[in-house]
Amino acid sequence: MLRHIGSAVIGWLAATALVIVGTPTVHATSSGATKVVYLTFDDGPSQRYTPKLLDILRGQHIPATFFVVGYRCEQFPDIVRRIQREGHEIGNHGFSHFDPKKHALEELVRDIQKTDAVVEKTCGTKPLYYRPPYGSIAASEIDCVHQLGHPIALWTVDSMDWKAKSASAIVSQVERHAQPGSIILFHDGIRSSRYTIEAMPRIIRDFRRDGYTFKALPIRDSERIEAFVAKMDDDTVLPRDTYDVQRKHRPSVGTRCIGRQSRD
């Protein structure tokens, strides 16, 4: 069963805060959060897996957010156009999928801008959100990314599909940690994405059974994401564990980042 939030969440919130970036105001919420979840998919588009995933989402009338890799957008522009045509949000996941903390700031800027240009050429619109590969970003890079026009979008639940050996493992991981407002990390561009595709109908069914709805990440500054967040000073930087694509990092994330919480 999916985790339900009770009145005790207010105390819990202080210990496991999520952070929103890209808007001047950071709101605090508690057990009144709407039962909505945000499905996000990294590392595509993939010719093998992304069309299958899009078929599932279209059949279930579910919007999602796809953080695309620039060089793959060049390889599969028709898939990127389909993502947009079917009502999903497209985010920037870098052109070469390198770790931003291991490259010069100038390289990061070029990498982000190159992906922006590819997506805009393909779809006619520039991505809003940026998700750093591996969830890795230095405090000194956050303002720079924001100046490029990108809020930084991380996640609050890692499906662990990158190391999954079965669809059941993904379903169990997601349903054990999900709660109202969760931003859930999946992948549609790696070898184990076959298990993600297999797990998705079960995850959708179980969320709906428990009264959840699905949204793409908000695309307007006036739209507040319905996740648990805590108000923090603009210069606060939080080190937290995060996982992605078979590597472990300790990114530093400040108040201009959309949600990620510590691992349980």
N, C-alpha and C positions, 0 to 999 in steps of 0.2 A: 504493500500500500504506500501511496505517496505520503510524505510527512505533512501533517497539518499543524497550523500555527495557532497557539492558544494565547491567553493573556500573559503568560510568562515570557512572551517574546521580547518585551520591553527590556528586561534585564539582560536577555541574551543578546539583544541588538548592540548593547554597549561593548560587548566583548568581540563580536564578529561583524564589523561594519563593512558595508560596501561603499564604494566611492563613485560619484558621478562626475564626469568631466565635460567641459564644453559649454556649460551655462553658468552664469554668475551666481546662481542660488543653488544650494544643496539642501534638499529637504530631508527631514527625518520622518519616518513612518513606523507603524507598529502593526498590530494584528488586523487592522482594517484593510490591508493590502488586497487588491483585487486578485482573484485566482486566475492569473494570466502567466504564461511562460513564453520565453523568447527562444526559438530554435535558431542556432547559428551554425554555419558550416564553413570550415576552413580548407584551404589548400587546393581547391578546384580552380577552374572547371576540369573535370575528368571525362573523357569520352566514354569510359566504361561505366562510371557510377553516377555522375551527375544527372543524366537523362532519366535513369531509373528513379532517383530520388525525386526529381521534378514530377514524374508521373504520379508518385505516391502523394506528394503535397497537393498537386492539382486535383486528384481524385477525392481528397479529403477537404479541399477548400481551405488550405492552411498557408498563410504567408510566413516567410522566414527571411533570414539575412545570410547572404553568402559573401564571405571574405575571400575574394579571388586573388590569385597570384598573377602578376602581370604577364609573365612569359607564357603562361597557360591561356590567358585571354587572347594572346596573339595566335596561339595554336588552334583555339576552338572558339572563334568569335560568334558562331551561330548559337552555341550553347549559352554564352553570355547574354546574347540578345533574347534568347528564350527565357532566361532567368528574369530579366527585366519585363518582358512581355507578359509573363504570368503573375506579375504583381509583387515580386520579391524585392527586397532592398539589397543593393550591391555595395560591399565595403572593400576597402583597400587593404590587402595583406602583403604589400610589398611586391616588387617586380621579381626579385631573385630568391626570395625567402631566406635572406641571411639574418643573423642575429644582430639587431641594431647596436647592442652594447659592445660588439666586437669590431665595429666599423666607425670611421670618422663621421662627424656630423654632416659634412658635405656629401658623403656617400649616401647617408640615410635620406637626405633631402632629394637627391637625384633619383633614388630608388622609389620614393613615394611619388614624386612628380611624374616619373616615367609611367607608373601604373595609372595614375590619374589620367594621363594623356591617352593611354591605350583604351581605358574604359570609356572615356568621353568620346573617342573616335568611334568606338564600337557601338555605344548605346546612345550617345548624344548628351549624356549627363555625367558630371563628375561625382565620384563616390563621396559620401559625407564622412563616414566613420573610417578610422584607421585602426587595425588590430596588428600590433607588432608580432612578427613570427616568434614563436616560443613564449609569447607573453612577456618578452624581455625588452625593457626600455629603461634607460638611465634618467635620473631626475633632470639632468641638464638637457635632455632631448625632448622633454614633455612640452615646454613652451614653444620650441621650434615646430613641433608637429602641429600644435594648436595654431600657430601663426600661418601655417599652410592651409588652414581652414578645416582641420580634422579634429573633432573630438576623438579620444582614444577609447575604444570599446574592448573590454576584456570579457570575463565571464564569471559566473558565480558557482556553476556546477560543471565539472569536467566529466564527460561521459566515459573517459578512459578508453574510447574506442580505438585509439592509436596502439594500444597493446592488447586489445581484446582477442580472445581465442574463440568466442562464440557470441551470438546475438544475445543470449540470455544474460551474459555478464554485463553487457551494456545496459540492458533493461534494468537489471538489479541495481547497478551503480546509479543510474539516473533517478529511479524511483526511491532509492534510499535517501537521496540528498535534496531532491526537488522540493520547492515550497513556492508560495505565491511570489511572483516577481523574478523567478530564477531566469538567468541568462545561461543557456546550456550549450556547451561546446561539443560539436561533432566535427567529423571530417568527411569530405566527399572526394578527396583526391589522393588517398593513400591505399596501400594494399588491403588493410583490414577494413576499408570502407564497405566491403561486401557484407560484413556483419552489421554495420550501421544501417545499410539498406534493409537487411532482414529484420532488424530490431525496430525500425521506425513505425510500422503499422501497430505493433504491440504497444509501443510507448504512446502513440496518439490515442489508441483505444483506452488505455488505462488513465491517461490524463483526463480525457473527456468523461469517463465514468465517474471520476472524482470531481467533476464540475469545473474543470479548467478550460480556458480558451487560449488561443495562440495569436501572437502578434509578431510582426517584424519590429526591429528596433525603431524607436521614434525618429522621424526624419525632420521635425521642425523644432526650433529652439523652445517654442512655447509648450511643447509636448513633454511632460515629465515621465520618465520611465517608472514603471510601477514596481520597483524593487526596493528592498530595505537598504536605506542609506543613513549615514550619520553626518551631521554638519561638522566641518573641519576648517581650519585656517588654510588660506590659499597656498601657504608655503609648506604645508605638511607633506611629508613623504613617508609612505608606509612600506617597509619591506615585507613581502608575503611570498609563500611558496606557490608556484603554479606549474602546471605540466602541459606539454604539447609535443606531439610527434617524437616520442621516444627519447626526449631529453629533459633534464631537470635544470631549472634556473631559479634565481632569486631576484625577480625584477623589483625595482623600486617604483611605486606608482603613487602619484599625487592626486590632488582634488580635481584634476581635469581628466579623469579617467572614469569611464562607465564600468561598473561593478566587477569585482572579483573578490572572493573571500578566502580566508585561510582554509586549508584542508582540514577535515575533521580528524 
